Amino acid sequence: MTLHPPELLMLKPMHPSVAEALTPTFALHRLDTANDRDAFLAEVGPRVRGLAVNAQAVVDGALLDQLPNLEIVANFGVGYDTIDAAEAARRGVVVTNTPDVLTDEVADLAVGLLLATIRRIPQADRYLRAGRWPAAPFPLTASLRGRRVGILGLGRIGRAIARRLEGFGVEIAYHGRRPQADAPYAYHPTLVGLAQAVHVLMVVAPGGAGTDGLVDAPVLAALGPEGILVNVARGSVVDEAALVAALEAGTIHGAGLDVFAAEPHVPERLVALDRVVLLPHVGSGTHETRAGMGRLVVDNLVSWFEGRGPLTPVAETPWPVSGARA
């Protein structure tokens, strides 16, 4: 490091370990504690060389204009749909994320959410707590036995989910941009075709313009009245209004959701439904996983400013990047 440590900017609060690890090595600025955002950016923006951001922070062209010497954006999370990575690439700015660290945790949660939805585990818990068991047994539920499971997005997390589901003896299929030669599961070239062929649709596709509203009314109709939708990806991938309508009309049987279109706000009509299990985006929400994600954010920044390049650059900004400043 130089005598004048590189200046970094944190846009919103992150895991405490990130700021603790960055402070001894970098000059860390906190936009979330600034009284006047515009004045603060006007003052420190030209000196900022690195960004530490979480999944809720927007990094677009307007912000990049205020950071003319930015070199790297280190994202806390796998998804980076709130970062305009294409624009960052155009400006020679590297974007990193935190893959692998949270794969197993999210896959565990996805399978747990599926079981909770199909067996109505939270509803049974509420039934007992309400003192209703002495009056009558809890109603019978659907079963995972004999059901086919479709995975939308067979990436790291999608494959981890598939491996876990193999232990349940269910048939697995998937849809993505293209078939994967090493995947031992049936590939469907269209999402509607996948939905028609399965009883459970697990959404693990990344967010962004290319997948916005991908799971729409026709897909839900194809999934059918016995269908279960589970989403642990991004709320934007599912047409939320269409999902609410499908659940209310009985077009599909139920849904397990860890993500929503306008987090942390969840539509009241969705909350009012009994055939859904709703979680507050906790897929990677364990102490161990969040700490690991924080370490990778820090490691990417340290590696970059020590001249070793990024550890986990995203696809839009592969290393080396033409025009990047090391």
C-alpha positions as a Python dict, from the first residue, in 0.01 Angstrom:
ca = {
    (1, 'M'): (0, 0, 0),
    (2, 'T'): (107, 362, -51),
    (3, 'L'): (157, 618, 226),
    (4, 'H'): (-182, 756, 130),
    (5, 'P'): (-423, 464, 157),
    (6, 'P'): (-673, 415, -125),
    (7, 'E'): (-1005, 580, -54),
    (8, 'L'): (-1315, 361, -54),
    (9, 'L'): (-1683, 442, -35),
    (10, 'M'): (-1951, 229, 134),
    (11, 'L'): (-2296, 321, 5),
    (12, 'K'): (-2519, 150, 263),
    (13, 'P'): (-2467, -39, 589),
    (14, 'M'): (-2303, -379, 539),
    (15, 'H'): (-2202, -666, 762),
    (16, 'P'): (-1998, -510, 1047),
    (17, 'S'): (-1697, -726, 965),
    (18, 'V'): (-1653, -547, 631),
    (19, 'A'): (-1596, -200, 776),
    (20, 'E'): (-1386, -346, 1058),
    (21, 'A'): (-1156, -522, 811),
    (22, 'L'): (-1130, -231, 567),
    (23, 'T'): (-1062, 51, 813),
    (24, 'P'): (-700, -38, 904),
    (25, 'T'): (-592, -53, 538),
    (26, 'F'): (-811, 196, 354),
    (27, 'A'): (-959, 541, 402),
    (28, 'L'): (-1323, 437, 427),
    (29, 'H'): (-1603, 686, 363),
    (30, 'R'): (-1964, 610, 458),
    (31, 'L'): (-2235, 756, 237),
    (32, 'D'): (-2504, 615, 465),
    (33, 'T'): (-2396, 847, 748),
    (34, 'A'): (-2364, 1163, 536),
    (35, 'N'): (-2610, 1444, 610),
    (36, 'D'): (-2600, 1578, 255),
    (37, 'R'): (-2545, 1302, -2),
    (38, 'D'): (-2476, 1532, -297),
    (39, 'A'): (-2235, 1755, -107),
    (40, 'F'): (-2058, 1451, 35),
    (41, 'L'): (-2014, 1291, -307),
    (42, 'A'): (-1897, 1620, -456),
    (43, 'E'): (-1626, 1636, -191),
    (44, 'V'): (-1499, 1277, -174),
    (45, 'G'): (-1621, 1134, -506),
    (46, 'P'): (-1318, 1237, -715),
    (47, 'R'): (-1086, 1064, -466),
    (48, 'V'): (-1279, 737, -438),
    (49, 'R'): (-1110, 441, -606),
    (50, 'G'): (-1320, 156, -472),
    (51, 'L'): (-1682, 86, -378),
    (52, 'A'): (-1806, -164, -119),
    (53, 'V'): (-2175, -229, -182),
    (54, 'N'): (-2450, -469, -82),
    (55, 'A'): (-2729, -610, -294),
    (56, 'Q'): (-2966, -319, -225),
    (57, 'A'): (-2724, -45, -335),
    (58, 'V'): (-2772, 103, -682),
    (59, 'V'): (-2460, 166, -886),
    (60, 'D'): (-2560, 328, -1214),
    (61, 'G'): (-2418, 569, -1466),
    (62, 'A'): (-2523, 871, -1260),
    (63, 'L'): (-2326, 750, -958),
    (64, 'L'): (-2029, 649, -1171),
    (65, 'D'): (-2022, 1004, -1311),
    (66, 'Q'): (-1958, 1125, -956),
    (67, 'L'): (-1672, 877, -909),
    (68, 'P'): (-1441, 955, -1204),
    (69, 'N'): (-1144, 764, -1059),
    (70, 'L'): (-1331, 453, -953),
    (71, 'E'): (-1150, 127, -1025),
    (72, 'I'): (-1348, -149, -856),
    (73, 'V'): (-1696, -224, -720),
    (74, 'A'): (-1695, -505, -462),
    (75, 'N'): (-2047, -643, -417),
    (76, 'F'): (-2163, -826, -104),
    (77, 'G'): (-2371, -1106, -256),
    (78, 'V'): (-2393, -1322, -566),
    (79, 'G'): (-2664, -1116, -736),
    (80, 'Y'): (-2555, -779, -870),
    (81, 'D'): (-2859, -670, -1072),
    (82, 'T'): (-2861, -327, -902),
    (83, 'I'): (-2514, -262, -1047),
    (84, 'D'): (-2490, -154, -1409),
    (85, 'A'): (-2203, -391, -1480),
    (86, 'A'): (-2210, -322, -1854),
    (87, 'E'): (-2161, 50, -1790),
    (88, 'A'): (-1888, -26, -1540),
    (89, 'A'): (-1713, -239, -1801),
    (90, 'R'): (-1741, 41, -2055),
    (91, 'R'): (-1559, 268, -1811),
    (92, 'G'): (-1293, 11, -1726),
    (93, 'V'): (-1430, -52, -1377),
    (94, 'V'): (-1414, -406, -1238),
    (95, 'V'): (-1715, -551, -1058),
    (96, 'T'): (-1681, -843, -817),
    (97, 'N'): (-1935, -1052, -627),
    (98, 'T'): (-1926, -1330, -366),
    (99, 'P'): (-2003, -1662, -538),
    (100, 'D'): (-1960, -2006, -378),
    (101, 'V'): (-1951, -1868, -22),
    (102, 'L'): (-2329, -1881, 7),
    (103, 'T'): (-2411, -2163, -236),
    (104, 'D'): (-2474, -2437, 20),
    (105, 'E'): (-2663, -2211, 260),
    (106, 'V'): (-2906, -2090, -6),
    (107, 'A'): (-2950, -2441, -144),
    (108, 'D'): (-3032, -2570, 206),
    (109, 'L'): (-3285, -2292, 253),
    (110, 'A'): (-3442, -2356, -88),
    (111, 'V'): (-3506, -2722, -9),
    (112, 'G'): (-3634, -2630, 337),
    (113, 'L'): (-3866, -2373, 183),
    (114, 'L'): (-3998, -2631, -62),
    (115, 'L'): (-4071, -2877, 219),
    (116, 'A'): (-4227, -2606, 434),
    (117, 'T'): (-4453, -2504, 146),
    (118, 'I'): (-4567, -2844, 28),
    (119, 'R'): (-4615, -2986, 380),
    (120, 'R'): (-4745, -2653, 518),
    (121, 'I'): (-4506, -2664, 813),
    (122, 'P'): (-4550, -2300, 927),
    (123, 'Q'): (-4927, -2335, 902),
    (124, 'A'): (-4918, -2650, 1115),
    (125, 'D'): (-4707, -2468, 1373),
    (126, 'R'): (-4959, -2182, 1387),
    (127, 'Y'): (-5243, -2434, 1413),
    (128, 'L'): (-5090, -2593, 1722),
    (129, 'R'): (-5002, -2261, 1886),
    (130, 'A'): (-5358, -2140, 1836),
    (131, 'G'): (-5482, -2433, 2042),
    (132, 'R'): (-5676, -2588, 1756),
    (133, 'W'): (-5525, -2940, 1769),
    (134, 'P'): (-5750, -3071, 2051),
    (135, 'A'): (-6054, -2985, 1841),
    (136, 'A'): (-5939, -3152, 1519),
    (137, 'P'): (-5624, -3287, 1353),
    (138, 'F'): (-5437, -3059, 1114),
    (139, 'P'): (-5562, -3111, 756),
    (140, 'L'): (-5368, -3347, 532),
    (141, 'T'): (-5117, -3186, 297),
    (142, 'A'): (-4967, -3253, -45),
    (143, 'S'): (-4660, -3476, -72),
    (144, 'L'): (-4327, -3440, -246),
    (145, 'R'): (-4341, -3808, -343),
    (146, 'G'): (-4383, -3867, -714),
    (147, 'R'): (-4342, -3502, -803),
    (148, 'R'): (-4109, -3368, -1070),
    (149, 'V'): (-3902, -3062, -987),
    (150, 'G'): (-3793, -2803, -1244),
    (151, 'I'): (-3505, -2565, -1180),
    (152, 'L'): (-3493, -2228, -1354),
    (153, 'G'): (-3122, -2143, -1360),
    (154, 'L'): (-2884, -2437, -1322),
    (155, 'G'): (-2586, -2238, -1196),
    (156, 'R'): (-2388, -2298, -878),
    (157, 'I'): (-2690, -2273, -649),
    (158, 'G'): (-2923, -2450, -891),
    (159, 'R'): (-2688, -2748, -910),
    (160, 'A'): (-2651, -2756, -532),
    (161, 'I'): (-3030, -2766, -500),
    (162, 'A'): (-3049, -3044, -758),
    (163, 'R'): (-2792, -3254, -571),
    (164, 'R'): (-2994, -3222, -252),
    (165, 'L'): (-3318, -3310, -426),
    (166, 'E'): (-3164, -3624, -573),
    (167, 'G'): (-3168, -3762, -220),
    (168, 'F'): (-3547, -3727, -215),
    (169, 'G'): (-3583, -3949, -519),
    (170, 'V'): (-3759, -3688, -731),
    (171, 'E'): (-3719, -3640, -1104),
    (172, 'I'): (-3531, -3320, -1191),
    (173, 'A'): (-3537, -3104, -1503),
    (174, 'Y'): (-3413, -2754, -1583),
    (175, 'H'): (-3430, -2455, -1813),
    (176, 'G'): (-3160, -2201, -1893),
    (177, 'R'): (-3014, -2012, -2184),
    (178, 'R'): (-2862, -2332, -2319),
    (179, 'P'): (-2832, -2701, -2225),
    (180, 'Q'): (-2533, -2800, -2012),
    (181, 'A'): (-2348, -3103, -2143),
    (182, 'D'): (-2247, -3229, -1800),
    (183, 'A'): (-2591, -3190, -1639),
    (184, 'P'): (-2761, -3529, -1582),
    (185, 'Y'): (-3109, -3374, -1592),
    (186, 'A'): (-3365, -3322, -1867),
    (187, 'Y'): (-3331, -2986, -2041),
    (188, 'H'): (-3633, -2789, -2161),
    (189, 'P'): (-3566, -2516, -2419),
    (190, 'T'): (-3861, -2305, -2302),
    (191, 'L'): (-3971, -2209, -1953),
    (192, 'V'): (-4335, -2280, -2035),
    (193, 'G'): (-4232, -2627, -2149),
    (194, 'L'): (-4048, -2686, -1822),
    (195, 'A'): (-4346, -2563, -1619),
    (196, 'Q'): (-4578, -2798, -1807),
    (197, 'A'): (-4350, -3094, -1734),
    (198, 'V'): (-4304, -3044, -1357),
    (199, 'H'): (-4499, -3005, -1035),
    (200, 'V'): (-4248, -2775, -863),
    (201, 'L'): (-4068, -2480, -1019),
    (202, 'M'): (-3758, -2365, -830),
    (203, 'V'): (-3647, -2016, -937),
    (204, 'V'): (-3271, -1964, -906),
    (205, 'A'): (-3210, -1738, -1208),
    (206, 'P'): (-3023, -1409, -1163),
    (207, 'G'): (-3211, -1080, -1163),
    (208, 'G'): (-3173, -806, -1421),
    (209, 'A'): (-3338, -684, -1739),
    (210, 'G'): (-3301, -1021, -1911),
    (211, 'T'): (-3507, -1207, -1652),
    (212, 'D'): (-3750, -938, -1538),
    (213, 'G'): (-4098, -1093, -1507),
    (214, 'L'): (-3976, -1415, -1668),
    (215, 'V'): (-4211, -1627, -1457),
    (216, 'D'): (-4534, -1475, -1584),
    (217, 'A'): (-4901, -1571, -1609),
    (218, 'P'): (-4852, -1823, -1896),
    (219, 'V'): (-4572, -1997, -1702),
    (220, 'L'): (-4787, -2015, -1389),
    (221, 'A'): (-5080, -2149, -1590),
    (222, 'A'): (-4852, -2416, -1736),
    (223, 'L'): (-4739, -2513, -1385),
    (224, 'G'): (-5102, -2589, -1305),
    (225, 'P'): (-5328, -2636, -1005),
    (226, 'E'): (-5096, -2885, -832),
    (227, 'G'): (-4794, -2666, -894),
    (228, 'I'): (-4563, -2517, -632),
    (229, 'L'): (-4344, -2214, -703),
    (230, 'V'): (-4032, -2157, -493),
    (231, 'N'): (-3825, -1841, -545),
    (232, 'V'): (-3486, -1790, -378),
    (233, 'A'): (-3340, -1578, -658),
    (234, 'R'): (-3471, -1226, -710),
    (235, 'G'): (-3825, -1099, -670),
    (236, 'S'): (-3801, -934, -1011),
    (237, 'V'): (-3778, -1271, -1189),
    (238, 'V'): (-4142, -1344, -1100),
    (239, 'D'): (-4434, -1128, -1214),
    (240, 'E'): (-4560, -1070, -861),
    (241, 'A'): (-4905, -946, -963),
    (242, 'A'): (-4952, -1252, -1184),
    (243, 'L'): (-4839, -1477, -900),
    (244, 'V'): (-5088, -1326, -654),
    (245, 'A'): (-5366, -1364, -909),
    (246, 'A'): (-5267, -1727, -978),
    (247, 'L'): (-5265, -1811, -608),
    (248, 'E'): (-5599, -1642, -544),
    (249, 'A'): (-5761, -1817, -841),
    (250, 'G'): (-5613, -2159, -761),
    (251, 'T'): (-5418, -2158, -1086),
    (252, 'I'): (-5126, -2298, -882),
    (253, 'H'): (-5134, -2481, -549),
    (254, 'G'): (-4891, -2270, -345),
    (255, 'A'): (-4566, -2077, -327),
    (256, 'G'): (-4260, -2045, -107),
    (257, 'L'): (-4090, -1708, -142),
    (258, 'D'): (-3771, -1571, 8),
    (259, 'V'): (-3757, -1270, -225),
    (260, 'F'): (-4000, -1003, -342),
    (261, 'A'): (-4027, -733, -606),
    (262, 'A'): (-4010, -431, -372),
    (263, 'E'): (-3827, -559, -65),
    (264, 'P'): (-3881, -519, 224),
    (265, 'H'): (-4240, -442, 123),
    (266, 'V'): (-4463, -743, 52),
    (267, 'P'): (-4810, -707, -106),
    (268, 'E'): (-5089, -740, 151),
    (269, 'R'): (-5279, -972, -82),
    (270, 'L'): (-4982, -1209, -76),
    (271, 'V'): (-4950, -1194, 303),
    (272, 'A'): (-5321, -1270, 337),
    (273, 'L'): (-5292, -1600, 152),
    (274, 'D'): (-5268, -1920, 357),
    (275, 'R'): (-5110, -2140, 89),
    (276, 'V'): (-4781, -1953, 86),
    (277, 'V'): (-4468, -1950, 300),
    (278, 'L'): (-4301, -1608, 310),
    (279, 'L'): (-3948, -1542, 435),
    (280, 'P'): (-3768, -1203, 470),
    (281, 'H'): (-3483, -1275, 224),
    (282, 'V'): (-3281, -1499, 457),
    (283, 'G'): (-3132, -1741, 204),
    (284, 'S'): (-2774, -1663, 305),
    (285, 'G'): (-2872, -1538, 651),
    (286, 'T'): (-2639, -1727, 881),
    (287, 'H'): (-2355, -1580, 1085),
    (288, 'E'): (-2101, -1804, 913),
    (289, 'T'): (-2210, -1731, 558),
    (290, 'R'): (-2246, -1356, 597),
    (291, 'A'): (-1902, -1340, 759),
    (292, 'G'): (-1759, -1538, 467),
    (293, 'M'): (-1923, -1304, 217),
    (294, 'G'): (-1775, -1008, 402),
    (295, 'R'): (-1427, -1161, 391),
    (296, 'L'): (-1453, -1209, 16),
    (297, 'V'): (-1558, -845, -35),
    (298, 'V'): (-1253, -735, 163),
    (299, 'D'): (-1023, -986, -9),
    (300, 'N'): (-1129, -861, -352),
    (301, 'L'): (-1048, -501, -257),
    (302, 'V'): (-717, -588, -91),
    (303, 'S'): (-610, -805, -384),
    (304, 'W'): (-698, -532, -632),
    (305, 'F'): (-509, -255, -457),
    (306, 'E'): (-210, -479, -399),
    (307, 'G'): (-191, -517, -776),
    (308, 'R'): (-298, -883, -793),
    (309, 'G'): (-628, -822, -966),
    (310, 'P'): (-979, -917, -854),
    (311, 'L'): (-1050, -1261, -710),
    (312, 'T'): (-1409, -1305, -829),
    (313, 'P'): (-1490, -1068, -1116),
    (314, 'V'): (-1837, -1093, -1270),
    (315, 'A'): (-1893, -1203, -1628),
    (316, 'E'): (-1933, -849, -1764),
    (317, 'T'): (-1592, -742, -1630),
    (318, 'P'): (-1360, -1042, -1676),
    (319, 'W'): (-1002, -992, -1573),
    (320, 'P'): (-805, -831, -1722),
    (321, 'V'): (-1038, -550, -1829),
    (322, 'S'): (-928, -325, -2110),
    (323, 'G'): (-867, 21, -1975),
    (324, 'A'): (-869, -83, -1607),
    (325, 'R'): (-632, 104, -1379),
    (326, 'A'): (-423, -124, -1162),
}
